[in-house]
Amino acid sequence: MSDLPPDTDRIARLEIRLTEQEAVIEDLNAAITAQWKVIDRLTRQLGRLQEQVEDSAFRGASGAPEPPPPHY
């Protein structure tokens, strides 16, 4: 590239830099998307666990034993 005119060399370096930056942006986007999916899954799981804890606390507060499952 050193035998090219200064402006052409500069433009070529800028184009290379732009291409590298675009690749980095795509990689970062993929990482953020994957993390968002994990956060969404964990948020739903936390909600289910909170419901289970609240149900257990409600059953324990009433003092009544849990009824047997329908197959007994």
Phi, psi and omega in degrees: 000344185290341179275000179276157175301152184305319181293320180294319178297317180297316180296319179298316178297321178293321179295319178297316180297319179297316180298317178296320179293322177297320178296319179295318180298318178296319178297316179296320178298317179297319179295317180295319178298316179296318179294322180296321178297319179295315180299318179297315179297316181293325178296316178295320179296319178298319178299317178296319179295322177298318178297319180296318179295317179296320178296319179295319179294321180294316179295321180291328182287332183284337178081349181277142178292156179290135179292151180292157178298159185298339184278358177270000000 
